[in-house]
Amino acid sequence: MRYRTIGTDPATRREVSVLSLGAMLFGSATDEATSYAILDRYVEAGGTFIDTSDNYAFWQDGGQGGQSEELLGRWRRSRGVGAEVVIATKLGARPLAPGTSYLDNPEGLSAKVIRESAERSRERLGVERIDLLYAHIEDRTVPLRETVEGFAELVAEGTVGLLGASNHRAWRVERARAIAAADGLPGYEVLQYHRSYLPPRLDLPSELDPDGDVGFVGPDLASYLRAEPQLTLVAYSPLLKGAYARPERLGAEYQLPSTPARLAALRAVAAETGATVNQVVLAWLLGSEVATIPLVGFSSVAQLEESLAAVDLELSPEQRARLYSAR
């Protein structure tokens, strides 16, 4: 395993593995025994960065979520896991009532919600401090200053370490960080968005934003990350739910003129390296100019093993150039 540092403040920054484990479906679609087996193998291989959310996985049973955090809490206690494993969670998108969702009834990002939801997450996870806490989705009904100050209060109290944002427009992230900087408060340092080798269409209206999908790393966010190298990108769903191995699973947003050429280049590099297409995608992300930590979820130990092997896969400059230039 390899490692990198996230965050800049010596009091809160952490060294984490370059491959993050997504626990979204642990305790729901992925049963406890399988979840424990994946977690155990990940830690055994040197993995130290686990990702969840307070609303995972509300859609499985029409509830409000919390199953993933609860399972991680049970696993931590049963294995004696402590601060050596960094656990990141998110708040803001938990449905306020069973049968609703983050689209029509989200908890939001008020100071009151931030404090109360973070406390519930700490209880479920069984931790005194949340290592990394994200604002999961935007809440434009609350002033940004209130959200910034609400997160900062928890950092000052020591119940939260690093702060992050997910599924926000780049201008909203920058505005929040500017407010924090002007007031001498901690701001977002880790950004979690969807990034993969295949670029999708970004102009299609989404559930969260009529101007297009706010969860993808588009040109504005990519440019922002290049200009702010102290930020870390955590890239969720990098393997497109298995679609690289089975391209027929690709959604409409990936039906672009460049897709066939990119897939052909990917398969060619995989053949040259003796790796799988999934491993090449992860290696491409790990070697990106923008500091990127792939976040991958698994439903079996075998899937995890494939991704672990990608950590040591080095692509040559020529192979990277071909992958970048395929159109």
N, C-alpha and C positions, 0 to 999 in steps of 0.2 A: 504494500500500500504506500501511497505517497500522501503528503499533507501540505496544507497551505493555511495561512493565517487570515482570518476574517475579522474586520474591525481595526480601529486605529488606537483607541484608548487602552493603555496597559491594564486598566482596571477591569475592562470588559472584553477585550479581544480574546479570541480563542484560536487554537490550532485545530483544524478539522481535516478529516480524510477528503481526498479530492473526488470521491464518489459518495454521494449522499443516498441514504435509503429512505424511500417513501413508504409511509405506513398507512396510507389512506384507507385501505380496505381491511387492515388488521382488526380482528374482532367482529367483523361483519361478513363480507363475502369470503375473506380468507379466515379459516377457522383458527382457533387458538393454538393448536398443536403445530400447524404449518407456520403460523406467524412466529411462534417461538423458535422453530427450527431455522427460519430465515434470519431472524435477529441474532441467534447464537452464532450462526456461520458468518454473518457479516462482522460481528465483533471479533470472532476468532481470526478473521482475515485482516484485522486491523482497522475496520470501519469504525468511525467515531461520530458520525453526523446523521442523525435521524430526524425526519420531517413528518409533522402531523398538523392537525387543525382541530379547533373546538367543535367544528360542524361535521367532521368525518364520522360516520358516513350516513347522514340524515336521510338520504334518498333510498337507502336500503330497506328501511322499515317505516318510512313516513314520519320518523321522530325528529329530534333536534340534533342528533349527533352526539359525539363524546365517546363512542365505542373505541376508537383508535387510541385516544389518550388514556382511557381506562385500561386497555390491554397493555399499553406501554408501562403504565404504573405497576400493574401486576407482574409483568416481566422483570422490571427493574428490581422489585422487592425479592422475587424468587431467585434472581441471579446475583443479588448484592451489587448491582451496578450503581456507580456513583458519578462523580463529576467528570470522570474520564470520558464519558459519552455525552456529547452535546446534543440536546434535544431542542428542536425549533418547533414552535406552534404558531397558530394564527388566530385572530379574532376579528369580528366585524361582519361575518357572513353566516353566523349561526341563526337558524330560524327561531323566532321568538315563541312559536307555538307549533306543536306537532301538526303535520298536514300542510304546513306552509313551507316557504323556501327563502333563499337569499334574494330572490327577485321581487317578491311581494311583501316580505315581512322580516327583513334582516335586523340583527341586533344593532348594527351601526357602529360608529366610532366616537360617540360622546365620551367625555371624561368619566362619567358614571359607569358606562358600559365597559370601558377599557379596564377600570379598576376591578369591577365585579367579575367580568369574564376572565381576566387574568388570574384572579384568585381561584375561580373554579377550575381553571386549567392546571394550576399548581397543585390543587388537591387531587385531581384525577391522575396527574402524572406522578404525584408523590415527591415533588421537588420543592426546595426552599426558594430556589431562584430559577426562572425560565431563562435559559441561555440566550435564546434569540426569539423575539416576539414580533410577528408581522401584522401589519394592517392588511387584512385579506383582500378586501375590495374597497373601492372608494365610498365615501359617504358625503355627498355634497349638501346634505341637509344640516350639517354641523360645521361651524367655522373651523378652518384648518388650524388656527392657533389653539383652539380648545383640544383638538386631537393631538397636536404636537406637545402641548403642555401635559396632557393626560398621560401620554407614554413617558415623558421625561420624569414625571413624579415617581413612577414605579422604578425607573433606573436609579433615581436619587435615593430611594428607600432600600435599594438592594434586592428587590424581588424580581427584577428583570435585568438582563445584561445588555445584549445588543438589540437594536431595533431594525426592522425591515419593512418593506412594502411589496405588495403583489397586486397585479392587475390594476395598476394606476396609470393614467396618462403621464408621460414624461414631464410635462409642465407642472402637473400636480406634485410629483415627487420633488422637483426642483423648488417649487414654491414652499413646500413643507420644510425642506432642508434649509432654505434661506431664512425662514422664520426661526428655526432652531439655532442657526449660526448667529443670527443677529442678537438673540437673547442669551447666548452662551449655554444652550441646552443640547443634549444629545439628539442627533437626528438619524434618519434612515441610513444605514451603511450596507445593507444586504438587500438586493432586489431579486424577487423570485418571479420569473416569467417563463413562458413557453418558448423554447428555442430548440431547433433541430437543424439537420443538414438541408432538408428540403424546405424552401421558403413557401409559405402559403399566401393566398390572396388576403390582403389586409383591409380591403374596402368593403367587404360584405358586412352588413349590419349584424350586430351581436345582441345577445340578451342583455348585456350590461351597458352597451354603448351604441347608439344609432350611427356613429361615425365609423364603425368598424370594430374588429375584435381588439379589445384593450389588453388581452393577456399575452399576445405575441410580442417578441422583440422586433419591432419595426425599425425603420431608418432613424427616426428621431431618438428612440431609446438607445439604439446601437451607438449613435453619434455621442449621446450623453455619456454613456459608459466609457467610451474611448477618451473623452475629455476629463473624466473623473476616475483615474486608475485606482484610487483608494476604495472605490465601491467594488463589491463582489456580486456577480450574477450567479444565481442558482437557477439552472435551466430544468424546468419540469417537463415531463412527457417527451424526453428527447428521442425515444424509440418509436413514437407514434403508435403506441399500443400494438406493436408487432407488425406494422404495415411495411417496414422495410423488407422483412422476410416474405411477407404476403402482400404485394402491392395492390391487390384487388380490394384491400381494406381501406385504401386511401380515400378520404372524403373529398367532397366537391371543391373544398378550398385549396386542395393540392393539385387540381387538374389545370396546370399551367403549361404553356409551350415548352418550358425548360425542364419539366419533370422527367421525361424519358431520357434526355441526355444526362441529367444528374444521376439518375438511377443506374445508367450504364457505366458511368465513371465510378460510381460507388462499388458496383459489382466487380469492375476491373481491378480496383485497388484491393478489394477483399481477396480476389484470386491471387494477386501478386504477393500479398503478405501472409496468406494462409489463414486469415482471420475471417470471422463472419461479418456480414454487412452491419449488424448491430455494433460489433466491436469497433469497426472503422468509424461509425458515426460518433461513438463515445470518444474515441481517440482524437477525432477531428475537433470536438468540443473542448477536450482537455488541453489541446495545444493551441486554442484560439488566442488571438491577440488580446481579446477582452477576457479578463480573468473569469473563468466559468467553472462551476461545479455542477456536473450533471446530477439530476435528482431522478432516480429510477425506482419504480415500484415493481414488486415481483409477487407471483403467486406460487412459486416453487423455488427450492434451493438450486435446482438445475439452472433456472433463469438467472439467478444471482451469480452463479459460478461463471456463466458466460460474460457477464458484465465485469466481474472482478478481473478477468483476464485482459480486459481492455485497458486497464490502468497502466500496464507495462508495454502497450503497443505504441511504437514510435513510427509515425508517418514521415517519409522523406519530404524535403522541400518540393521536389518535383511532383510527388503524389498529391501534396496539399495544393499545389498550383493547378493541377488537373481538376481536383474536386472543386476549387473555387471558380475556375473558368468555364466549367461545363454549362452550356446554355441550350 
